[in-house]
Amino acid sequence: MNTERRTQWLRGVLDLCVLGVLANGEYYGYAITQRLEQAGLGHIKGGTLYPLLARLEEAGLVTNRWAVGEQGPGRKYYALTEQGQRTFEEQAGEWMLFSKHVVNLIDQKGEE
């Protein structure tokens, strides 16, 4: 797949994808990147993820807390706020409708 195109697509939905991960519970940064990679989105670098998390936090969608690590340094855990949960549900619905339209258009294969 064209890496540049994939990057552009991901840029448009990464916020929603991170909200989706956090809709399933509290995660630290590395665990978020692992979950995104497991979902097929490829490796997301910390230089991409952490500024995104900071923007989501500034917007009131995400909160964080530090926790002592069991076998290492402390970790910063991220979770959705109530506003974040509402925003995720709204944006997920909008994305599902939008992606359905795109799939329908692609499946037409040039038909009119």
N, C-alpha and C positions, 0 to 999 in steps of 0.2 A: 504494500500500500504506500502511496505517496506520503512521506513523513510530514511534509509541510502542510498538506491538506488535513491530515489527521490532527496535527497540532492546532490548526485553525478551528476545526470542529470541537476539539477538546476545550479550547479557550472559551468557547461559547457556553459550555455546559458544566465546566468543572465546579463552579460554585454550587450548582444544584446537586452534583454528584457528591460533593463533600457534605452538604446538608443531608443527603440521603444516607450516607454512612453514619452520621451522627444521629439520625432519626432512630437508629437501632441501638443507641446507647452511647456511653462515654468512651472516648478513645484518645490515646496520645498520638502525637504527630506521625511517628514511624508506623504505627498500627493503621492509621488512616491511609498512608501510602500503600501499605501492603494490601489493604482491602480493595483499594482502587485498582491495583495491579491484578489481583485475583479476579476482579470483575471484567478484566480484559481491556482496561484503559491504558496499559503500559506503565512504565516507571514514571512517577511524578517526583520531581526533585524537590528537596526542602526549600530551595530558593523560589520555587513556585508555590508550594503549599503554605509556608508560614506567613508570607505577606497576604495570601488569600484569607487565612484564618484571622489575621489581624483586622482585615477589612470587615469580615463577618462579625467579629467582636465589636468593632467600632459602630457597626450598624445595629447592634443590639440583638443579633441573631444567635450568637454563640457566647458562651462564658467559659472560663477556664479555672482550673485549680491545680496547685502543685501537690504531688503525693510522693512520699518517700519510696524509693525503689527497694524491692526486696533483695536484689543482689547487685546493686549498682547505684548510679546517681538517681536523684529524684526525676520525676517525669511530670510534664505539664499535660493534664487531661482536658479535653474539650468536650462540651456538651451543648445541645440546643437549649435555648431559652424558650419560653412559651411563644414569644413572637417568632422565633426561629422555626418552631414546629409549624405554626400557622403559615409562615412564608414558604416553607418546604412543601406543604400540602398544596398550596395555591400554585406554586411554580411547577410542581410535579404534574398537576392536572393540565396546566397550560402546555408543558413540554409533551405530554402524552398526545394531546390533540394536534399539536404542531407536527410531531414526528409521524403521526398517523397520516396527515396530509402529504408529507414528503414521501412516505412509503407508497401511498396510493398513486402519487404522481410518477414515481419511479416504476411502479408495477405496470403502468399503462404502456410503457415501452414505445412511446411515440404515437399511440392511438389518440384519435380525437373524438 
